[in-house]
Amino acid sequence: MAEKPKKPQKLKARLPRGLEDRDPAAIRATREMVEKIRAVYELYGFEPVETPAMEFTDALGKFLPDQDRPNEGVFSFQDDDEQWISLRYDLTAPLARYVAENFDTLPKPYRSYRAGYVFRNEKPGPGRFRQFMQFDADTVGSATPAADAEICMMAADTMEALGIARGAYVVKVNNRKVLDGVLEAIGLGGDENAARRLTVLRAIDKLDKFSADEVRKLLGPGRWDGGEEGKGDFTKGANLSAAEADVVLAITRPRDDWKEAIAAAETYLAKSEVGQAGVSELEEIAKLVSASGYGADRIKIDPSVVRGLEYYTGPVYEVELLLDTKDEKGRPVRFGSVGGGGRYDGLVSRFRGEPVPATGFSIGVSRLQAALTLLGKLDTRPEFGPVVVTVFDRDRVADYQKMVASLRTAGIRAELYLGNPKNMGNQLKYADRRNAPCVIIQGSDEKARGEVQIKDLIEGAKAAAAIASNQEWRESRPAQFSCSEADLVARVREVLARHDVSWG
């Protein structure tokens, strides 16, 4: 007996973790966000540039902060020439390559912006994706703190353009030189102390989440997540002495008054040349933003800010949302940082062999969109679909297509029903699923009279909700009317205007 052939196994449709599919409503919300950000960036004189999603691996450099996977963090492959190529992990490293390659033809300072997806080969988790969108703006070729101050002001203006009220966000500014001065002040210079320096920086970075006492534990012997020894996970500390921890906390403790923050840093970093340079730059930025009317409620000096990327060399900034809200399950959500950046004077220099100062800022579009959606700042309702022209008589498809063409010529989104036209009910269900504002119907009787039927689906839905019985529904025939073929465009426009229908 012949063996029965095996049934071919179906391929399972599945999406890799850390990635997401996006529907029309999410795409429209992103488009609206990006356009608002773009308008602010262009107001500040930045111009667009676009770089590919892939670069030579050595051009990107190894600057990601994932110390647990020092050789990972990026998606890489070898091309036919056996050269290593990687997907970009941010938009700044590719810009540095672009500027270096076109250095002689670009105006300096060079002010540019770019938006696009970036890719991180990291372990996915809640709010942690392998692909996400960023929107950057950078000034290359200017060493003045005025360039950094301008980036901070632009970040504040962008938040407000996106509907985030003053007081609901803050742009926090620090300087990597100040942090270097802190590490120098407690004797953690030299390659042998690299691991302890990183532990200290990670502890400082927790000051916006933990109390000073809890951070002190991270600076000292370590911290138990449960609050007591043996409870929860243990995080190893930097093993600083109590006096050294006092110095770190005295300099990095967040303060509302930038002058107090500057004074504290100056006191403890008096003998640190690099620390004093950082303090001076912070003071200059503070004076510049204050002179332009940006108070501490919008931009403030915060010595606890630690940006993870290793290529920062001076001022660093972070935009934090201060609002707390709840997710769809009622759990509290704290948004935290939705953007950041800093000065990276060494990144272009890797290609040029000469100093090229640069500073920039990146908005995490995907993260900020999630925050704005929870805050109700974005319209996530499905966008209205096209007007649907139904097919009543199969032999008259050309007539119906002519109606579609006339609507499109008038700038009205329209489509011809392309499914099986046998059942008119199915055509109306299709229009509902497409969120169509209205449908066009023309049978042989209407054709003989030179008329069409327009069914207002928005008004019909409202009426259906208010009408109690099917008989009443049939008798009322709500929101359906006739008009001449010549008046089709005008009457459809009336329906769209009545319901304020527009397409992005």
Residue pairs with C-beta under 8 A, 6 or more apart in sequence:
15 21
16 130
17 124
17 130
18 122
18 124
18 128
18 129
18 130
18 131
19 129
19 130
19 131
20 129
22 30
24 382
24 383
25 380
25 381
25 382
25 383
26 369
26 380
28 379
28 383
28 504
29 369
29 372
29 373
29 378
29 379
29 380
30 133
30 365
30 369
31 504
32 378
32 379
32 504
33 162
33 365
33 368
33 369
33 372
33 378
34 115
34 135
34 365
36 158
36 161
36 162
37 115
37 135
37 158
37 161
37 162
37 363
37 365
38 48
38 113
38 115
38 135
39 161
40 154
40 157
40 158
40 161
41 113
41 135
41 137
41 154
41 158
42 113
43 157
44 111
44 137
44 150
44 154
45 111
46 111
46 112
46 113
46 137
47 111
47 112
47 113
48 112
48 113
48 114
49 95
49 98
49 112
49 113
49 114
50 114
50 116
51 88
51 91
51 94
51 95
51 97
51 98
51 114
52 88
52 94
53 87
53 88
53 116
53 117
53 119
54 85
54 86
54 87
54 88
55 85
55 86
55 88
55 93
55 94
55 97
56 83
56 84
56 85
56 86
57 74
57 76
57 84
57 85
57 86
58 84
59 93
59 94
59 97
59 351
60 74
60 86
60 88
60 89
60 93
60 94
61 93
61 311
61 347
61 350
62 70
62 71
62 73
63 93
63 309
63 310
63 311
64 73
64 74
64 89
64 120
64 309
64 310
65 308
65 309
65 310
66 72
66 73
66 122
67 198
69 122
72 121
72 122
73 89
73 120
73 121
73 122
74 86
74 87
74 89
74 119
74 120
74 121
75 86
75 87
75 119
75 121
76 84
76 85
76 86
76 87
77 84
77 85
77 86
78 84
78 85
79 85
87 118
87 119
88 94
88 118
88 119
89 118
89 119
89 120
90 118
90 134
90 136
90 309
90 362
91 114
91 115
91 116
91 118
91 134
91 136
91 362
92 136
92 138
92 311
92 341
92 344
92 347
92 360
92 362
93 311
93 347
95 112
95 114
95 136
95 138
95 140
95 360
96 140
96 344
96 347
96 348
96 350
96 351
96 358
97 351
99 106
99 110
99 140
99 348
99 356
99 358
100 348
100 350
100 351
100 352
100 356
101 351
103 352
103 356
108 140
108 141
108 142
109 139
109 140
109 141
109 142
109 147
110 139
110 140
110 141
111 137
111 138
111 139
111 140
112 137
112 138
112 140
113 135
113 136
113 137
113 138
114 135
114 136
115 133
115 134
115 135
115 136
115 365
116 133
116 134
117 131
117 132
117 133
117 134
118 131
118 132
118 133
118 134
119 130
119 131
120 129
120 130
120 132
121 130
122 128
122 130
124 130
127 367
127 370
129 366
132 364
132 365
132 366
132 367
133 364
133 365
133 366
134 362
134 363
134 364
134 365
135 362
135 363
135 365
136 341
136 360
136 361
136 362
136 363
137 151
137 154
137 360
137 361
138 358
138 359
138 360
138 361
139 147
139 150
139 151
139 358
139 359
139 360
140 348
140 356
140 357
140 358
141 356
141 357
141 358
142 357
142 359
143 345
143 357
145 281
145 284
145 285
145 288
145 315
146 288
147 357
147 359
148 173
148 281
148 285
148 314
148 315
148 317
148 343
148 359
149 284
149 285
149 288
149 289
149 292
151 317
151 341
151 359
151 360
151 361
152 171
152 173
152 285
152 289
152 294
152 299
152 317
152 361
153 289
153 292
153 294
153 299
154 361
155 171
155 317
155 319
155 339
155 361
155 363
156 169
156 171
156 294
156 298
156 299
156 319
158 363
159 169
159 171
159 319
160 166
162 368
162 372
162 377
163 372
163 377
164 321
164 372
164 375
164 377
166 297
166 298
167 297
167 322
168 321
168 322
168 323
169 298
169 319
169 320
169 321
169 322
170 297
170 298
170 299
170 300
170 319
170 320
170 322
171 298
171 299
171 300
171 317
171 318
171 319
172 300
172 301
172 302
172 304
172 305
172 317
172 318
172 319
172 320
173 282
173 285
173 286
173 299
173 300
173 301
173 302
173 305
173 315
173 316
173 317
174 282
174 301
174 302
174 303
174 304
174 305
174 306
174 315
174 316
174 317
175 278
175 279
175 281
175 282
175 314
175 315
175 316
176 278
176 307
176 312
176 313
176 314
176 315
176 316
176 342
176 343
177 274
177 275
177 277
177 278
177 281
177 313
177 314
178 251
178 265
178 269
178 275
178 278
178 279
178 282
178 303
179 201
179 204
179 252
179 278
179 303
179 306
180 272
180 274
180 275
180 278
181 265
181 269
181 272
181 274
181 275
181 276
181 278
181 279
182 200
182 204
182 247
182 248
182 251
182 252
182 268
182 269
182 275
183 189
183 193
183 197
183 200
183 201
184 272
184 274
184 275
185 247
185 251
185 268
185 269
185 271
185 272
185 275
186 200
186 240
186 244
186 247
186 248
187 244
188 196
188 197
188 200
196 238
196 239
199 218
199 236
199 237
199 238
200 219
200 238
200 240
200 248
201 306
202 218
202 306
203 215
203 218
203 219
203 237
203 238
203 248
204 215
204 248
204 252
204 304
204 306
205 304
205 306
206 214
206 215
206 218
207 215
207 252
207 253
207 254
207 304
208 254
208 304
208 320
208 336
210 218
212 249
212 253
214 223
215 249
216 245
216 249
217 223
217 237
218 235
218 237
218 238
219 237
219 238
219 240
219 244
219 245
219 248
219 249
220 237
220 238
220 239
220 240
220 242
220 245
221 237
221 239
222 234
222 235
222 236
222 237
223 234
223 235
223 237
224 230
224 231
224 232
224 233
224 234
225 231
225 232
225 233
225 234
225 235
226 232
240 248
247 268
250 264
250 267
250 268
251 264
251 265
251 268
251 269
251 303
252 303
252 304
253 264
253 303
253 304
254 261
254 302
254 303
254 304
255 261
255 264
255 301
255 302
256 296
256 300
257 296
258 282
258 286
258 296
258 300
258 301
259 286
261 282
261 301
261 302
261 303
262 279
262 282
262 283
262 286
262 301
264 303
265 275
265 278
265 279
265 282
265 303
266 276
266 279
269 275
269 276
269 278
269 279
270 276
278 314
281 314
281 315
282 301
282 315
285 301
285 315
286 301
289 299
302 318
305 316
305 317
305 318
306 316
307 316
307 318
307 340
307 341
307 342
309 342
311 344
311 346
311 347
312 342
312 343
312 344
313 342
313 343
313 344
313 345
313 346
314 342
314 343
314 345
314 359
315 342
315 343
315 359
316 340
316 341
316 342
316 343
317 340
317 341
317 342
317 361
318 337
318 339
318 340
319 337
319 338
319 339
319 340
319 363
320 335
320 336
320 337
320 338
321 335
321 336
321 338
321 371
323 335
323 375
324 332
324 333
324 334
325 332
325 333
325 335
325 374
325 375
326 332
326 333
326 374
327 333
327 374
333 374
335 367
335 371
337 364
338 363
338 364
338 367
338 368
338 371
339 361
339 362
339 363
339 364
339 368
340 361
340 362
341 359
341 360
341 361
341 362
342 359
342 360
343 357
343 358
343 359
344 358
344 359
344 360
345 355
345 356
345 357
345 358
347 358
348 356
348 358
349 355
349 356
369 378
372 378
373 380
382 435
383 435
383 503
383 504
384 413
384 435
384 436
384 437
384 501
384 502
384 503
385 413
385 431
385 434
385 435
385 436
385 437
386 413
386 414
386 415
386 434
386 436
387 407
387 412
387 413
387 414
387 415
387 436
387 437
387 438
387 439
387 440
387 492
388 414
388 415
388 416
388 417
388 427
388 430
388 431
388 434
388 436
388 438
388 439
388 440
389 400
389 403
389 404
389 407
389 414
389 415
389 416
389 417
389 439
389 440
390 400
390 417
390 421
390 424
390 427
390 428
390 431
390 439
390 440
390 441
391 397
391 400
391 416
391 417
391 421
391 427
392 421
392 424
392 441
392 442
392 443
392 444
393 443
393 444
393 447
394 421
396 442
396 447
397 416
399 442
399 447
400 416
400 440
400 442
401 416
403 414
403 440
403 442
403 452
403 485
403 488
404 414
404 415
404 416
406 488
406 489
407 413
407 414
407 488
407 489
407 492
408 414
410 489
410 493
412 489
412 492
412 493
412 496
413 503
415 434
417 427
417 430
417 431
419 426
419 427
419 430
420 426
421 427
424 441
427 439
428 439
428 455
431 439
431 457
432 457
436 457
437 456
437 457
437 458
437 495
437 496
437 499
437 501
438 454
438 455
438 456
438 457
438 458
438 492
438 495
438 496
439 454
439 455
439 457
440 452
440 453
440 454
440 455
440 488
440 492
441 452
441 453
441 454
441 455
442 451
442 452
442 453
446 452
446 453
446 482
450 484
450 485
450 486
451 482
451 483
451 484
451 485
452 482
452 483
452 484
452 485
452 488
453 480
453 481
453 482
454 480
454 481
454 482
454 483
454 488
454 491
454 492
454 495
455 479
455 480
456 479
456 480
456 481
456 495
456 498
457 479
458 479
458 495
458 499
458 501
459 478
459 479
459 495
459 498
459 499
460 478
460 479
460 480
463 473
463 476
463 478
463 479
464 473
464 478
467 473
467 476
467 478
481 491
483 491
495 501
496 502
